[in-house]
Structures are given as structure tokens and as C-alpha cells.
Amino acid sequence: MKIPHKKTEVDSPDLGPGNERADYNANPRLALGVPADCGGQRLDQVLARLCPQHSRSRLQNWIREGRVAVDGAAVSEPKQKLWGGERIEVAEAPDESEQSSAPEAIALNIIYEDETLIILDKQAGLVVHPGSGNWSGTLLNALLYHDPALAKVPRAGIVHRLDKDTSGLMVVARTIEAQTDLVRQMQAHTVKRYYQALVRGKVELGGTVDAPVGRHPTQRTKMAVVKTGKPARTHYRIVERFIDCTLVECALETGRTHQIRVHLTSIGHPLVGDPVYGTGTSRVPSGPDFHRQALHARRLGLVHPASGKPMLWRSNLPEDMAELIQYARMLAFEARAEEQDDEDDWDDELEGGPQIIYARGEGDDDDDDAEQ
């Protein structure tokens, strides 16, 4: 067995905005003894064996945060080898996932509300569901603050979701019965969702992208059109063309992760500003950078779960996207005006310029002045 080098003391890293070091007295502590047969093993391996209630990745993060001490010396390297017989102290950190359902006072733009439904216009930048790296500050936290009774409904009544940087309309069910009904409507395609997107390039014709979407085979944080993906279908039509970008409206039949972004990229028209699928192009021609995908859920239609009546809501484009489209429209207008000016340069070909003839009607005051 290879004997590890003798350990050395390592200062705990700075933590948080105040650069405070880990306070081992401020958190619950585990006191552990390293078995002799663990000699030569890594610290994270030993902790994973001694603390099976915690995941290895969590234990590694605690080590890097300075929450683990070996024989009284803070350690920040998960790969550090142990001799066996050491005394380990672990300052457990609160599990962020346990705080994911805490109500938070986050502003919501609710445009319709009754005893069954909430229709809201989600702002860009708001995460819908808590998850890794976003255990708080989400739409779910905001909904639980707005209506504590939503704690009795799975996922606080959320039926579908929008990407963090996609804005627009969402429906939330206030009862389990309404949520079940809306999920069935999603499956039956009676929930109509229409998005407006500004995409790169000139889209010549509207159409449908019918291609399965699944996890990218090598880049696991991305989605892609793959044979093993789930069925996905997106209809799109042209709303307005600009110089080298196009405003399109998309209608979803399915709701796969990143569906519109993946489908439009697959036909050569990634969304302006898309940081994941936009291939680094984030601006309209000669325009300012746009740091999110230009995508907005503009219309939402469904059958009300309680009344059975069809209902439709519309949302105006958010200010940043409206300004982006207006800028693209202005550039296109200027380009057309320049083309028109080029076509009107026929008078330059006439020697001495064109003859100017004034035509005046009878009784024109200018004629009287000319006769005097």
C-alpha cells in the first residue's frame, strides 16, 4: 500500500460576500474517526463511506468550502489522502433543496385570477422550478407567497414552464383537479401556446418542424434533434421580415425542453440573443447586444377547467424585445429608403438636369403676383 504524504494544514477558503471563514460552531457538526483500513484513500471517498446520508458531490463541495477539518486543520482538497486513525469534523451546511418550497416575496405580473386558475406574465430572468443552482428566488417560491394554499397542489400548481430567459404567459392551477384537467388538455393539444421569436436570417416561408428532441449526445446541458429524442412538433409563420432577421410566430403541439430554440436552430434560424444555440451571434445587424433569447409567449388559450368555456389571453412584448424589434424595423426601413434613392437617381443622367415646369390652378395667388 502506498503511504500518503503527511498532511499539512490548509487555511479554509474565504466564503461569501463578507469573506468570512467557515464557522464550525455555527453549524451542526459530525465527529468521525477514520478507520485504519481507510489508509491511503482520498478524503472524499472516506467521507462518502462514513456519511452515506450525503451525496459524494455534496461532501466534495463542503470540503472545498472549508467545512471539513482533519485533526483540527481545515482541508480544502477532496483528493487529499488519509493515513487512517485521523479525527474528522464536518460542519454540515443546510440542504438548499429543503428550502426550495419556502415562500418568497417576488413580484408577479398576474393578468387573470379566479378560484381555479392564475394566468401570469412571467418576466425574463425568473426561474420557474427550483433546481441545482436555483433553490430559491423561483416562480414556485413567488406563487407560495402569493397563495399559501398552493402548497397543497403539486409543484405549487405549475402546469408547464418557460425557460429562465423566456418571457410571457403561463397558467397555474389552484386546485389538484384543475391541474389534472390542464395536464390532460396539454396531452390533447387543447391548450394553445403561441410565441413570437426574432430569428437570424430571412425565413422565406412558414412551415412545421417535426423532429424528435432529446439530450445532446455530448453536451449534456443542451438539447438537440436526435433520433432517440421525444416526438416534438413546432409550427411557425412569418410575421415580419427585416434585413437579415425575421419575426416569426410559433405554435407548439408538444412542450419539450428548449423546443422552439432547438427546432428553429435545426432549420438554420437560431434565435437572436440565444446564448446556448445562437452560435455566438447575439445582435441584429449593426445593433446592440441582446443577452437573452428573443422569445416571448404571446398568446395562451385553453378550456377553463371549471366552466368549460374556451378562454384566450394576450401579452404585449416586453420592453427589451419590443425595442429590439423596433430597431430591426428601423434598419430595414433605412435600407429600403437607400435602395429607393438609388433607383431615383435617373435625373443625374440628364445633361444640365431636368427641366422644371410649374403647374398652377386658376385663381392662384402666385399668378396674380407674377402679373404685377
C-alpha positions in Angstrom: 0.0 0.0 0.0 1.3 3.4 -0.9 1.7 5.6 2.2 0.3 9.1 1.6 2.4 12.1 2.3 2.0 13.6 5.8 -0.9 16.1 5.8 -0.2 19.8 6.0 -2.5 22.5 7.4 -4.6 24.3 4.8 -6.3 27.6 5.5 -10.0 27.5 4.9 -11.1 29.4 1.9 -13.0 32.7 2.1 -16.7 32.3 2.0 -19.5 34.6 0.8 -19.5 38.3 0.1 -18.1 39.1 3.5 -15.1 36.8 3.1 -16.0 35.0 6.4 -14.2 31.8 7.0 -16.2 28.7 7.8 -17.5 28.8 11.3 -17.5 25.3 12.6 -19.5 26.3 15.7 -22.3 27.8 13.7 -23.4 24.6 12.0 -24.3 21.0 13.1 -21.0 19.1 13.3 -20.2 15.5 12.7 -17.3 14.0 14.6 -15.9 11.0 12.7 -13.0 8.6 13.2 -11.1 7.4 10.1 -10.9 3.5 10.2 -7.4 2.1 9.9 -8.4 0.2 6.7 -9.0 3.6 5.0 -5.3 4.5 5.0 -4.3 5.7 1.5 -7.8 6.6 0.5 -9.0 10.1 -0.5 -10.8 12.3 1.9 -14.0 12.5 -0.2 -14.0 8.7 -0.6 -13.7 8.2 3.2 -16.4 10.7 3.9 -18.8 9.1 1.4 -18.3 5.8 3.3 -18.8 7.4 6.7 -21.6 9.7 5.7 -23.9 7.6 3.3 -26.8 10.0 4.0 -25.0 12.7 2.0 -24.1 12.5 -1.7 -20.4 12.5 -2.7 -20.7 15.7 -4.7 -22.2 17.5 -1.6 -19.4 16.2 0.5 -16.8 17.4 -2.0 -18.4 20.9 -2.1 -18.3 21.0 1.7 -14.6 20.2 1.6 -13.9 22.9 -0.9 -15.9 25.4 1.2 -13.7 24.7 4.2 -16.4 22.8 6.1 -14.2 19.8 6.8 -11.3 19.6 9.3 -8.8 16.7 9.7 -7.2 16.6 13.2 -8.2 20.2 13.7 -6.8 21.5 10.4 -9.2 22.8 7.7 -8.9 20.9 4.4 -10.0 22.2 1.0 -8.8 19.4 -1.3 -11.2 16.4 -1.7 -8.3 14.3 -3.1 -6.2 14.6 0.0 -5.1 11.2 1.1 -5.6 10.0 4.7 -3.4 7.8 6.8 -6.1 6.1 8.9 -6.9 6.9 12.5 -7.5 10.7 11.9 -10.3 12.6 13.5 -12.6 14.4 11.0 -15.0 17.2 11.8 -17.7 18.1 9.3 -19.7 21.3 9.6 -22.9 20.3 7.8 -24.5 23.0 5.6 -28.2 23.4 5.3 -29.6 21.4 2.4 -30.7 24.1 -0.1 -33.2 21.8 -1.6 -35.1 21.7 1.7 -35.6 25.5 1.3 -36.9 25.3 -2.2 -40.5 25.4 -1.1 -40.2 28.5 1.1 -42.5 31.4 0.2 -40.7 34.4 -1.1 -42.0 37.9 -1.8 -41.2 38.1 -5.5 -43.2 40.4 -7.7 -45.5 38.7 -10.2 -47.5 40.2 -13.1 -50.8 38.4 -12.7 -53.2 39.2 -15.5 -56.1 36.9 -14.6 -57.1 35.1 -11.4 -60.1 33.2 -10.2 -60.7 30.3 -7.8 -59.4 27.8 -10.3 -56.7 29.5 -12.3 -53.9 32.0 -12.2 -52.6 33.4 -15.5 -49.4 35.3 -15.2 -47.0 37.1 -17.5 -43.5 35.8 -16.5 -40.6 38.2 -16.6 -37.4 37.2 -18.3 -34.8 36.1 -15.8 -37.2 34.3 -13.4 -36.6 30.5 -13.0 -39.8 28.5 -12.9 -38.8 25.4 -10.8 -36.2 25.2 -8.1 -33.2 23.1 -9.1 -29.4 22.8 -8.9 -28.0 26.3 -8.5 -31.5 27.9 -8.2 -33.0 26.6 -5.0 -34.7 29.9 -4.2 -35.9 33.0 -6.0 -38.1 31.0 -8.4 -41.6 31.3 -9.6 -42.6 28.5 -7.3 -41.4 30.4 -4.3 -43.3 33.5 -5.5 -46.5 31.6 -6.0 -46.4 30.1 -2.5 -46.0 33.6 -1.1 -48.9 34.9 -3.3 -51.2 32.0 -2.3 -50.0 29.7 0.6 -52.8 27.3 -0.3 -50.8 26.3 -3.4 -48.6 24.3 -1.1 -51.3 21.6 -1.2 -51.0 21.4 -5.0 -48.1 19.5 -6.6 -45.4 22.0 -7.9 -47.5 24.8 -6.5 -49.9 24.4 -9.4 -47.4 24.9 -12.2 -48.6 23.0 -15.3 -45.9 23.9 -17.8 -42.8 26.1 -17.7 -40.8 28.6 -19.7 -37.1 28.8 -19.8 -35.5 31.3 -17.4 -34.9 34.0 -20.0 -38.1 33.4 -22.0 -40.9 35.8 -21.0 -44.6 35.5 -21.4 -47.9 33.8 -20.4 -48.2 30.8 -18.1 -51.1 29.1 -16.5 -51.1 27.9 -12.8 -53.8 25.6 -11.4 -55.1 26.5 -7.9 -56.6 23.0 -7.3 -55.4 19.5 -7.9 -58.5 18.9 -10.0 -57.7 21.9 -12.2 -54.1 20.8 -12.6 -55.1 17.3 -13.7 -57.5 18.8 -16.2 -54.9 21.1 -17.7 -52.3 18.3 -17.9 -54.9 16.3 -19.9 -55.5 19.3 -22.1 -51.8 19.6 -22.8 -51.8 16.0 -23.8 -54.9 16.5 -26.0 -53.4 19.7 -27.5 -56.3 21.9 -26.4 -54.0 24.2 -24.6 -52.8 26.6 -27.4 -49.5 28.4 -26.9 -48.2 30.9 -29.3 -44.8 32.5 -29.1 -43.1 35.3 -31.0 -39.4 34.9 -31.8 -36.9 37.1 -33.6 -34.6 34.7 -35.5 -31.5 35.1 -37.6 -31.7 35.1 -41.3 -34.6 35.7 -43.7 -37.2 33.0 -43.3 -38.7 32.5 -46.8 -41.9 30.5 -45.9 -43.8 29.3 -42.9 -43.8 25.7 -42.1 -43.6 22.9 -39.5 -40.6 21.3 -37.8 -41.4 17.7 -36.9 -38.3 16.4 -35.3 -37.6 14.5 -32.0 -35.9 16.5 -29.3 -33.6 14.9 -26.6 -30.4 15.5 -24.7 -27.4 16.5 -26.8 -25.2 13.4 -27.1 -22.0 15.1 -26.0 -23.0 18.5 -24.4 -25.3 17.4 -21.6 -26.6 20.9 -20.8 -28.0 21.3 -24.3 -30.9 19.7 -26.2 -30.8 18.7 -29.8 -32.7 17.0 -32.6 -31.8 13.3 -32.1 -33.3 10.1 -33.2 -33.7 8.9 -29.7 -35.5 12.0 -28.5 -39.2 12.5 -27.7 -41.6 13.5 -30.5 -41.8 17.3 -31.0 -43.6 19.5 -33.4 -43.4 23.2 -33.9 -45.5 25.2 -36.4 -44.2 28.7 -37.5 -45.3 31.5 -39.7 -43.7 34.8 -40.8 -44.9 37.9 -39.0 -42.3 40.5 -40.4 -39.0 40.3 -42.3 -36.1 42.7 -41.6 -32.6 42.9 -43.1 -31.2 39.6 -42.0 -33.6 38.6 -39.2 -37.2 37.6 -39.2 -40.0 37.9 -36.6 -41.9 34.6 -36.6 -44.8 33.2 -34.6 -44.6 29.7 -33.3 -47.3 27.3 -32.2 -46.4 24.3 -30.1 -48.1 20.9 -30.3 -45.6 19.5 -27.8 -43.7 21.0 -24.9 -40.1 19.7 -24.9 -37.3 21.4 -23.2 -35.9 24.2 -25.4 -38.2 23.0 -28.2 -38.6 26.3 -30.2 -34.9 27.2 -29.8 -33.7 23.7 -30.9 -36.2 23.4 -33.8 -35.5 26.8 -35.3 -31.8 26.3 -34.9 -32.1 23.0 -36.7 -33.5 24.7 -39.8 -30.8 27.4 -39.8 -32.6 30.2 -37.9 -31.4 30.4 -34.3 -33.0 33.0 -32.1 -31.3 36.3 -31.8 -29.5 36.6 -28.5 -29.7 32.9 -27.7 -26.6 32.2 -25.5 -26.8 28.4 -26.0 -28.0 27.8 -29.5 -27.2 31.1 -31.2 -23.6 30.2 -32.3 -22.3 33.4 -30.7 -24.5 35.7 -32.8 -26.4 37.9 -30.3 -27.3 41.0 -32.2 -29.4 42.4 -35.1 -27.3 43.9 -37.9 -25.2 46.8 -36.5 -27.4 46.7 -33.4 -26.7 46.4 -29.7 -26.1 43.1 -28.0 -29.2 41.2 -26.8 -28.3 39.0 -23.9 -31.2 36.5 -23.9 -33.1 34.6 -26.5 -35.6 36.9 -28.2 -38.6 34.7 -27.3 -41.9 35.7 -25.8 -45.1 33.6 -25.0 -47.5 36.0 -26.6 -50.9 34.2 -26.5 -52.3 31.4 -24.4 -55.6 29.6 -25.0 -57.3 26.9 -23.0 -60.7 25.5 -21.9 -61.4 26.6 -18.4 -61.4 23.5 -16.1 -64.4 24.7 -14.1 -66.7 26.4 -16.6 -65.7 24.5 -19.7 -65.5 27.8 -21.7 -62.7 28.5 -24.1 -60.5 31.4 -23.0 -57.7 33.3 -24.6 -55.1 35.8 -23.2 -52.7 38.0 -25.0 -49.5 39.6 -23.7 -47.6 42.6 -25.1 -44.0 42.1 -25.9 -41.7 43.1 -23.1 -39.9 46.4 -23.4 -36.4 44.9 -24.3 -37.8 42.7 -27.1 -40.1 45.4 -28.4 -37.1 47.8 -28.6 -35.0 45.2 -30.4 -37.7 44.6 -33.0 -38.3 48.3 -33.5 -34.5 48.7 -34.0 -34.5 46.0 -36.6 -37.6 47.6 -38.3 -35.8 50.9 -38.4 -32.7 49.4 -40.0 -34.9 47.7 -42.6 -36.7 50.9 -43.4 -33.5 52.8 -43.8 -32.1 50.1 -46.1 -35.3 50.2 -48.3 -35.1 54.0 -48.4 -31.5 53.9 -49.6 -32.5 51.4 -52.3 -35.3 53.7 -53.4 -32.9 56.7 -53.6 -30.6 54.6 -55.8 -33.5 53.9 -58.2 -34.4 57.6 -58.3 -31.0 58.8 -59.5 -32.2 58.7 -63.1 -32.2 62.6 -63.3 -28.4 62.6 -62.9 -28.2 61.2 -66.4 -29.8 64.3 -68.0 -27.4 66.9 -69.3 -27.9 70.0 -67.2 -30.5 68.4 -65.1 -34.3 68.1 -65.7 -36.4 71.0 -66.9 -38.7 72.1 -64.0 -42.3 73.0 -65.0 -44.7 74.6 -62.5 -48.4 74.0 -63.0 -50.8 76.2 -61.2 -54.5 76.2 -61.0 -56.8 79.0 -61.9 -57.1 81.8 -59.4 -53.7 81.0 -57.8 -52.5 84.0 -55.8 -48.9 83.4 -57.1 -50.1 84.0 -60.7 -51.6 87.4 -59.6 -48.3 88.3 -58.0 -46.4 87.3 -61.1 -48.5 89.6 -63.3 -47.9 92.7 -61.1 
